[in-house]
Amino acid sequence: MLLLLLLQTTTTTTTTTTTTTTTTTAAAATTTVYYYSLLLLLLLLLLLLLLLLLLLLLLLLLLLLLLLLLLLLLLQFQNCSTF
């Protein structure tokens, strides 16, 4: 009878320890996935910001080209009026 009680207590303790370890491991894995998702989101936002900056630079270059063409057009008209 005493042996049966001792065996039952040991089994209960082992089950509780296994459940606690499994829960802790699952929580750690969930936290790791959360941090990796957060890092991926941060990298995606950084890529979006870089793309926006590139688009702004392209727009600025286009505006500069347009101003250069306008200047050339004005110079062309100025040369025509002198003749």
N, C-alpha and C positions, 0 to 999 in steps of 0.2 A: 504494500500500500504506500509506504514511504517512497519507494523507488518510482512508482507511478506518478506521485505528486511532484517529485524532483524532475522527472522527465517532462511533465506538462509545463512546469515553470520555465525550463530551459527552452522548450519549443516556443513559448510565448515571447520570451525575451529575444530570441533569434528572429522571429517574425517581425517584431516591433523594430528591431535594428535594421533589418532589410528594407522595411517600408520607409523608414526615416532616410536611409541612404538613397533609395530610389527617388524619393521626393526631393531631396537636396540636389541630386544629380540632374533631375528634370528642371528644377529651378535654375540651376547654373547654366544648363543648355539654353533655356529660354532667355536668360539674361544675355548670353553670348550672341544668340540670334538677334536679339533686340539691338545690341550695340553694333553688330555688323550691318543691320538694316539702317540704323542711324548714320553710320559711316557711309554707306552706299547712297543714302539720301543727300548727305552733305557733299559727296563727290558729284552727284547729279546736279545739285544746285550750283556748284562751282563750274561745272561744264556749261550750264545754262548761262551763267554770268560771263564766262569767256566767249560764248557764242554771241551774246548780246554786245559785248565789247567789240568783237570782230565786225558785227553788223554796223555798229556805230562808226567804226573806222572806215568801213567800205562806203558808208553814206557820206562821210567827210571827204573821202577821196573823190567821190562822184561830184560833190559840190565844188571841190577845187578844180576838177576837170571842166565843169560847166562854166566856172568863172574864167578859166583860161580860154575857153572857146569864145566867150563873150568879149574878152579883151582882144583876141585875135580878130574877131568880127569888127570891133570898133576901130582897130588899127587898119583894117582893110578899107573901111569907109573913109577913114582919114586920108589914106593914100589916094583913094579915088577922087576926093575933092580937091587935091592939090593939082591934079592933071587937067 
